[in-house]
Amino acid sequence: MHPLRREIYQLVCETPGAYFYEIVSELAKPQGTLSWHLRMLEKDGLIKSTKFGGKRLYFPKMLRSESAEKAYVILKNETAAGIFDYVVNNPGCYQTEIAEAMDVHHDTVRHHVSRLAQAELVEVIRDGRTVKYYPGELGEEIIKGSLNVLTERYIQFLVEKLKEGCMSPEIIERDLHSIALRIECPASEDIFLNIQLGPWELQKEPENDEEEEDENWESESNEETE
């Protein structure tokens, strides 16, 4: 594999969802050169790309579904992630409620909810003039944590593809959220890939906090009485 193409592939693996100008900025190479190598990586079946939000995003092939990749791209935004967290913890909430809770303008909430709904992270339910927000189908999957699992299918695909390039990949570390590979390259130094699946984590509020506080208050009151 061409050294620059290998460098591009490593970057895409380590930052799934990177868009073209992020790659240009990170590698500091001519746009035309990078564009050509990205096309070759797609042609070889190592990466895939999709256009979303006016940007072309690049992912390792078969890492996750396209809809899941878009979801993670959206949730890289702190405000969008905060809104999603709020909807998960307060299903049936309103736009004004979210805006007040997060101290942002209601137009900001509307913008991000639109993108969250497009990615099926949030479902918008209309009842007459009332609009409520609930976790969407993909949002429910994220709550369950199913999108954070590194599939055997992807690992097998990646290993086979790397073997085709006369390299010997070895899995040196692995958990539900990442995989670390060492790849032997006869003509150059070994490559180390650290593929992160889900740096974003759902902030789920603990349940029954109020009940626990009430119990603690009652216990303290009884102790004072005694």
C-alpha positions as CSV (number, residue, x, y, z in Angstrom):
1,M,0.0,0.0,0.0
2,H,1.3,3.5,-0.9
3,P,2.7,5.2,2.3
4,L,0.4,8.2,2.1
5,R,-2.6,6.0,1.4
6,R,-1.7,3.9,4.4
7,E,-1.5,7.1,6.5
8,I,-4.9,8.2,5.2
9,Y,-6.4,4.8,6.0
10,Q,-5.0,4.9,9.5
11,L,-6.5,8.4,10.1
12,V,-9.9,7.3,8.9
13,C,-9.8,4.2,11.1
14,E,-8.9,6.2,14.2
15,T,-11.4,9.0,13.5
16,P,-14.5,7.4,11.9
17,G,-16.7,10.1,10.4
18,A,-13.8,12.4,9.5
19,Y,-14.8,14.8,6.7
20,F,-12.6,15.7,3.8
21,Y,-11.2,19.0,5.1
22,E,-10.4,17.5,8.5
23,I,-8.2,15.0,6.6
24,V,-6.6,17.8,4.6
25,S,-5.9,19.8,7.7
26,E,-4.5,16.8,9.7
27,L,-2.2,15.5,6.9
28,A,-1.3,18.8,5.3
29,K,-1.2,17.4,1.8
30,P,-2.6,18.8,-1.5
31,Q,-6.4,18.3,-1.7
32,G,-6.1,16.7,-5.2
33,T,-3.6,14.1,-3.9
34,L,-5.7,13.2,-0.9
35,S,-8.9,13.1,-3.0
36,W,-7.3,10.6,-5.4
37,H,-6.0,8.3,-2.6
38,L,-9.4,8.4,-0.9
39,R,-11.0,7.3,-4.1
40,M,-8.5,4.4,-4.4
41,L,-9.2,3.3,-0.8
42,E,-12.9,3.3,-1.6
43,K,-12.3,1.4,-4.8
44,D,-10.2,-1.2,-2.9
45,G,-13.1,-1.6,-0.4
46,L,-11.2,-0.4,2.6
47,I,-13.3,2.7,3.3
48,K,-16.7,4.2,2.4
49,S,-18.0,7.7,2.2
50,T,-21.3,9.4,2.5
51,K,-22.5,13.0,2.2
52,F,-24.3,14.4,5.2
53,G,-24.9,18.0,6.3
54,G,-23.1,19.3,3.2
55,K,-19.9,17.4,4.0
56,R,-18.5,14.2,2.7
57,L,-17.6,11.9,5.6
58,Y,-15.3,8.9,5.5
59,F,-15.5,5.6,7.5
60,P,-13.8,2.3,7.6
61,K,-15.8,-0.2,5.5
62,M,-18.3,-2.3,7.4
63,L,-17.6,-0.7,10.8
64,R,-21.2,0.2,11.4
65,S,-24.3,1.0,9.3
66,E,-24.5,4.3,7.5
67,S,-27.3,5.5,9.8
68,A,-25.3,4.7,12.9
69,E,-22.2,6.5,11.5
70,K,-24.4,9.6,10.8
71,A,-25.7,9.4,14.4
72,Y,-22.2,9.4,15.9
73,V,-21.2,12.4,13.6
74,I,-24.2,14.4,14.9
75,L,-23.4,13.5,18.5
76,K,-19.9,14.8,18.2
77,N,-21.6,18.2,18.6
78,E,-21.9,19.0,22.3
79,T,-25.3,20.8,22.0
80,A,-26.8,18.0,19.9
81,A,-25.5,15.4,22.4
82,G,-27.0,17.4,25.3
83,I,-30.4,17.7,23.6
84,F,-30.4,13.9,22.9
85,D,-29.4,13.2,26.5
86,Y,-32.3,15.4,27.7
87,V,-34.8,13.7,25.5
88,V,-33.7,10.3,26.6
89,N,-34.0,11.3,30.3
90,N,-37.3,13.3,29.7
91,P,-39.3,11.5,27.0
92,G,-42.3,13.6,25.8
93,C,-40.5,16.9,26.5
94,Y,-41.1,20.2,24.6
95,Q,-38.8,22.5,22.7
96,T,-39.3,25.3,25.2
97,E,-38.5,23.0,28.1
98,I,-35.2,21.9,26.5
99,A,-34.2,25.4,25.6
100,E,-34.8,26.6,29.2
101,A,-33.0,23.5,30.7
102,M,-30.0,24.0,28.5
103,D,-30.0,27.8,28.4
104,V,-30.0,27.9,24.6
105,H,-32.3,29.7,22.1
106,H,-35.3,27.7,20.9
107,D,-34.1,28.0,17.3
108,T,-30.9,26.2,18.3
109,V,-33.0,23.4,19.8
110,R,-35.1,23.3,16.6
111,H,-32.0,23.0,14.4
112,H,-30.4,20.2,16.3
113,V,-33.7,18.3,16.8
114,S,-34.2,18.4,13.1
115,R,-30.8,16.7,12.5
116,L,-31.4,14.3,15.4
117,A,-34.8,13.3,13.9
118,Q,-33.2,12.9,10.4
119,A,-30.8,10.4,11.9
120,E,-33.7,8.6,13.8
121,L,-32.1,9.5,17.2
122,V,-35.2,11.5,18.2
123,E,-38.8,11.1,17.1
124,V,-41.0,14.1,16.8
125,I,-44.6,13.5,17.7
126,R,-47.3,16.1,16.8
127,D,-50.6,16.2,18.6
128,G,-52.5,19.2,17.2
129,R,-50.4,22.2,17.9
130,T,-48.4,20.3,20.5
131,V,-45.0,18.9,19.6
132,K,-43.2,16.4,21.8
133,Y,-39.9,14.7,21.5
134,Y,-39.1,11.0,22.2
135,P,-36.1,8.8,21.6
136,G,-36.2,7.5,18.0
137,E,-35.6,4.0,16.8
138,L,-31.8,4.5,16.5
139,G,-31.8,6.4,19.7
140,E,-33.3,3.4,21.5
141,E,-30.5,1.2,20.0
142,I,-27.9,3.6,21.4
143,I,-29.5,3.6,24.8
144,K,-29.2,-0.2,24.8
145,G,-25.5,0.2,23.8
146,S,-25.8,-2.1,20.8
147,L,-24.0,0.3,18.5
148,N,-20.9,0.2,20.6
149,V,-20.2,-3.4,19.9
150,L,-17.3,-4.2,17.6
151,T,-18.6,-6.9,15.3
152,E,-16.7,-10.1,14.5
153,R,-17.7,-9.5,10.9
154,Y,-15.8,-6.2,10.8
155,I,-12.7,-7.6,12.4
156,Q,-12.6,-10.5,10.0
157,F,-13.1,-8.2,7.0
158,L,-10.3,-5.8,8.2
159,V,-7.9,-8.6,8.9
160,E,-8.5,-10.2,5.5
161,K,-8.1,-6.9,3.7
162,L,-4.8,-6.2,5.4
163,K,-3.5,-9.7,4.6
164,E,-4.3,-9.0,0.9
165,G,-1.8,-6.1,1.1
166,C,1.0,-8.5,2.2
167,M,0.7,-7.4,5.8
168,S,0.3,-9.5,8.9
169,P,-2.3,-7.8,11.2
170,E,-2.3,-8.8,14.9
171,I,-5.0,-7.8,17.4
172,I,-3.1,-6.6,20.4
173,E,-6.0,-5.2,22.5
174,R,-9.7,-5.2,22.2
175,D,-12.8,-4.2,24.2
176,L,-16.4,-3.2,23.4
177,H,-15.4,0.3,22.4
178,S,-12.1,-0.1,20.6
179,I,-9.6,-2.4,18.9
180,A,-5.9,-2.0,18.6
181,L,-4.0,-3.7,15.7
182,R,-0.3,-4.1,14.9
183,I,0.4,-4.5,11.2
184,E,3.8,-5.8,10.0
185,C,5.0,-4.0,6.9
186,P,8.1,-5.6,5.2
187,A,9.3,-2.4,3.6
188,S,8.7,0.0,6.4
189,E,7.9,0.4,10.1
190,D,5.0,-1.5,11.7
191,I,1.6,0.3,11.7
192,F,-0.4,0.6,14.9
193,L,-4.2,1.2,14.4
194,N,-6.4,2.2,17.4
195,I,-10.0,2.2,16.1
196,Q,-12.4,3.9,18.4
197,L,-16.1,3.0,18.1
198,G,-17.9,5.3,20.4
199,P,-16.1,8.1,22.3
200,W,-19.5,9.6,23.0
201,E,-21.4,8.1,26.0
202,L,-25.0,8.6,26.9
203,Q,-25.5,10.6,30.1
204,K,-28.4,8.7,31.7
205,E,-29.8,10.3,34.8
206,P,-30.0,8.0,37.8
207,E,-33.6,6.9,38.6
208,N,-35.4,7.4,41.9
209,D,-33.1,10.2,43.1
210,E,-36.0,12.0,44.7
211,E,-37.2,8.9,46.5
212,E,-33.7,8.3,47.9
213,E,-33.4,11.9,49.0
214,D,-36.8,11.7,50.7
215,E,-35.7,8.5,52.5
216,N,-32.5,10.1,53.6
217,W,-34.3,13.2,54.9
218,E,-36.8,11.1,56.8
219,S,-33.9,9.1,58.3
220,E,-32.1,12.2,59.4
221,S,-35.3,13.6,60.8
222,N,-35.9,10.5,62.9
223,E,-32.4,10.6,64.2
224,E,-32.8,14.2,65.3
225,T,-36.1,13.3,67.0
226,E,-34.5,10.5,68.9
